Amino acid sequence: MDVTFEYFFQQIFSSPALLITSLLTLGVIFVNGWTDAPNAIATCITTRCMRPRPAILMSAVFNFLGVLIMTKINASVASTISNMVDFGNDTSTALLALSAALFSIVVYSTAASYFGIPTSESHSLIAGLTGAAIASGKGLAAVNGSEWIKVIYGLVLSLILGFAIGYAVCRLVVIICRRMNRQKTNRFFSYAQILGAACMSFMHGAQDGQKFIGVLFLGIAFSNGETSVAGAIIPVWLMILCSAVMGLGTSVGGEKIIRSVGMDMVKLEKYQGFSADMAASLCLLLSSVFGIPVSTTHTKTSAIMGVGASKRLSSINFSVVREMMLTWVFTFPGCGIISFLMTKLFLAIF
């Protein structure tokens, strides 16, 4: 399979479906960097360890590195996304269905925003790909159960494990520092939290960047006449392209999201912010190594809840938990159905 940049550049001008798929994928990556990446630095800013603009720029750099380095070392998440569904043997139909899936994500996200329904782009992507694959001709047989089950694992990891590790890390920090001078520990955690935010930004890129690399790589395979990407190696130029777009999106910032995650849910001290960042980073690292796609937003928020619970349960804003549950309830069937219908429409028109 030809995966050179020269071939890709030629194909996007000869294949409208690949051009649409590429533009939509890069657009979603940009929006993901803009709206999701600020979660990585929310606690660092709201505890006043860094000012918003330097923190956003730092996050952009580490998101770039996360996509590039982690995909080079371990592309398990990208492989899971690429192999989750089977679009069939007709690569022209498959590329059209992939375009419909990405278009459906935009439609669903816009509609959900209008009606105030919480969304997760990671879950929208998974649901969109699944709905499009089912509509492309093979029905439920298009779903690869052994890969899709990792999504269920991801739901558990992002909520239960994120909460548990957040609780455990915060308790451990309290035990270690209980006899130390409070002023000195605050100074230490001011710098430690910057490290935590950098780690969280890196792992955000590693998780979310890989998901969309997998989609774009699948589009390139279809344009080559290949029905899958099994055995193919993701080219470095594709990693650089996706990581640069995510880094650019992150640099735009998202101060409203920062306030929502870092301040509205749990009022954090510096050591708590550090604990939440390190706990979420560890959870995302484990997920990435085992190829489990998870929502970075849900992982971070569940880690923050675990940190809050280590002090007292009443410090948690449980409306955030409700929003996470609503995301799961609405996104998978909602985006999946829209993608199914959109794919049928695209196949009928084109």
Order of alpha helices (4+ residues) and beta strands (2+ residues): alpha-alpha-alpha-alpha-alpha-alpha-alpha-alpha-alpha-alpha-alpha-alpha-alpha-alpha-alpha-alpha
